[in-house]
Amino acid sequence: MTGGTDRGRRSKKGALMDVDAMRQGMAAGEFFLEYLPVVSLADGRCIGGEALARWRRPSGVVMPNDFVPLAEGTPFSGELCYWVIETAASELAGWLRSNPHCSLSINVSPEILGRGGIRYAADKSGLSDLFPQLILEITERGVPDIIGLKALDDYSRWGMRIAVDDVSRVGGANLAVLSRAPLSVIKIDAALVAEVQPEGSLPEWLEGVAALILNAGLMVIAEGVETEQQALALRAAGVQAAQGHFFSRSIPAQAFMAFSRQARPVGTRSAPR
């Protein structure tokens, strides 16, 4: 990304991106959602999806890594989160009710947690009765400094599950923090998963994951799985679920619901095209 400034940055095709442009884009209906399936490594079933915002501009689709950092720390960060909740509810609430074993993950910025807005948005969108199927994803840096354990306790008490996203270290003090916090899910960063290669020995962090699952009773989801060899190694280490292009790219709601009806056991198929 080039052309960044304190107020915004330019896309790869030269279009200026800042909070005003994002707010105008939302008003114009340029934002939409795709869903990245979460697959059980035990049997290949789709057990959930992660809602991911996209921004369709005249110059092309802008991915969240390019615009979400600009929204962080601004009021638009909350507006975007509430829009994601309401949009996901309109697209997948029926699917969730028909599939009580499945979950919907929503990324939440640390700035808006603990302020009541998440509960209000869920009530307004009709998701309150589905709290046990909702997973709120927060970043590793948000625990415990920014968010605070009290806010996490509140969400857990309402029945929601809390996931720490993009966990890039598994061991030592990191394990201790994660074990103390009232968390249900941790998501292993794609950069760690990429260390699982056919040519080399398995990375040491896999042992830490096994210990985390055994001692803390958490669900572990591996991100960025690209090969069946990675999926098999993760399953052997006890990792319960995964997401990544080996299973599916992020897809629109209708395609996601169709995907969820098909089990694809790891070890019995080739990677999808």
N, C-alpha and C positions, 0 to 999 in steps of 0.2 A: 504494500500500500504506500502510495506516495502522496505528497501534497498535504500532509497532515498539518493542522494548526491547533492553537489552544481552543478554538471554537468549533472545529470540525476537520474533516479531511476529504480528500477527493477519491472517488472510486477509481478502479483500474481504467475506466473509460472516461475519466475526467469530470464526472458529475460531483458537485459539492454535496457532502453529507454532513449535516449537523442536526441539532435537536429540532430546530424549526422545520427543516426539510422532512425529518421523520414524522413530526406531528402533522404536517400537511399531507404526507403520504398516507398516514393512517386515516385521516379524514376523507381522503380520496379513494379509500378502499384498496390501496396498493399492498397492504400487508396480508399475508395468508399463512396458514399452518401446514406443515407436513409432520408425519409421525415416524419415528425411528423404532422399529419393533425391538422388543426385548424377548429373547428366546431362552427357554429352559435348556441347559446343557444335558440334563438327564434324559429327556425324551424328545427334544426338538419342537415342543409346543411353544407358540407365542403366548407369553404370560403378561404382556403389557406393551405400552408404547410411550415414548417420550415426545412431548409436543415441542416442535421447533419452529420458531418464527422465521419467515422469509419476507423480503421486501422486493416487490416487483416494480422496477423503475423503467422508464423508457430506454435506458441504456443497458438493461438486463437485470437479472435477479441478484440481489445483494444478500450474502449469507450472514448469519448472526455474528460470526467472529469479526465482521467488518463494521457492523453498526451498533451492536450491544455495548462494547466498551465506551462508545460516545455517549450512550444514555446513562451509564452508571454514575451515580452521584447527582442525578438531576431528577426533577419531578416526572419526566417522561419515563424513567425507569419503572415507576409504579404504574403509570398509565399503560405501558406495554404489558406488564405482568397481568393487570386486570383484564386487558383485552384478550390475552392468551387464555385465561381461565374461562371467560365468557364464550370465546370462539370454540374452544375445545369442548365445552359443555354442550353447545349447540350441535356439534358434529359427532360427539362420541358418548353422550350421556346414555342414549339408548343401548349402545353396544356394551357399555359398562354394566348396565342393569341386566343384560342378557348373558353376561360373562362375569359372574361374581368372583371367579378365581383370577381375573385379570386386573391390571392396575394402569393408571395414567400418571405419568411423571411430568411435573411442571417445574421449570427452572425459576427460582425466585431470587431476586437480588437481596443482599444483606440489608440494604438501606430500608426496605419496607417491612421486614419481619418484625413482629412484636408490636405493631402499631394498629392492629385490628383490621387492616384492609383486606388481608387474605380471607378472613372469616366472612367479612361483608361481601366480598366478590363471590365466594362460594355459595353463600345464602342467596344472593341475588340471581345467580345463574342456575340455581336448582341442584347444586352438587352436594348440598349438606348431608343428604341421606347416603351419599357415596363416599364419605370421608375415609372409611377403611380401605377404599380402593385408590385413594390419592396418595401420591408420593411427592413431597416437596423437595426439590433438589437445591442444595446450597453449596457454595464452594468451600473447599477445605480451609481457606484463609478466614472464613466466617465463623469458625469454631475454635475457641469460644469467644474470641476477642470482640467481634462486632455484634454478634447476635445476642449472646448471653443464654445461659441455660434456662432461665425462666421462660423465655419465648419458646424454646424448644419443648419444654414441659407442657406448655399450653397446647401446642399443636398435637403433641402425642396424646394428651388427655382427650382431645376432640376425636381421636381415632385415626388421624392422619399418620402416615409414616414419613420419617425424615431421612433423606439420603445426602451423604456428602459426596459431591461430584468431583471428578478430576483428581482423585487421590494419587499423588505422585511419589509418595514415600510410604513404605510399609515396614515398620520396625521401630524399636526403641521408644523414644518419647512420643512419636507419632501414634504408635499402637496404644500407648497409655491414655492419651487424650481421647482417641476414638472410643476406647473401652469405657471411659467415664461418662461420656456424653450420652444423652437419651436418644440414641440413633437406632434406626432399623436397618439401614442399607448403606453400604459404601460402594462407590463406583471407581474401579481401577482405571487410571488414565491410559489412553491409547499408547502413549509413549512407553509405558512399562510393558504393555502387551506386545508391542513391536519388538521387544527384546527376546521374545520366544521365537527362535529361528531353528529351522531343521539342521543347520550345520553345527550349532553349538550346544553346550550343556544348558539345562534349564536355569533361568536366573534365580538368584537366592531369594528374591522377594516372594516367590511362590510359597516358600516355607512359612514366611510371615503371614501370608494370606490364610494358609491352613490353620495356623495358630489363632488368628483373629476369629475365624469361623468357629473353631472349637471352644475358645475361651470366652468370647463376647456374644456368641449366638447371633451374629449379624448375617444378613443376606449380602452376598458379594456379587456385583455385576461387573463384568469386564467390558470395557469400551474398545472400539476400534479393532475388533477381531476381523482379520482379513483372510485367514487360511484355516483349513480344517485341522492342520497340525496344531495351530494355536488353540483351537476349540478343544481338541482332545487333551492337550496338556493342561489346560485350565480345568477341565472336568476332572482329570485325574488328581488335581490338587484340591478338589473339593469346591471349586467355584460353582455356584448354582446357576448363574445366568450370564448372558452376554448379548452384546449388540455390535453391529458392524456390517461392513459391506459383504462379508461372507454369507450373512443371512439375508440382508436386504438393505438397500439404501433408504433414506427417508422418503416417504410416499404420502400422497393425499389420503384423506380420511377413507374414501370408498375403497381404494386399493389396499389400505392398511387393514380394514375389516375383512376383506377377502383373504389377505395373507394370513390373518389370525385363525382362519378355519383350516389351515393346512399344517400338519406336523411334519417336520423335516429332521429326523433323528441324525445327530452327528455321527459320522463314521459309516453312513450308508449312502452317501450321495456326493456329487461333485458340487463345487461352489457355483452359485447362480450366476447367470450372465447379466 
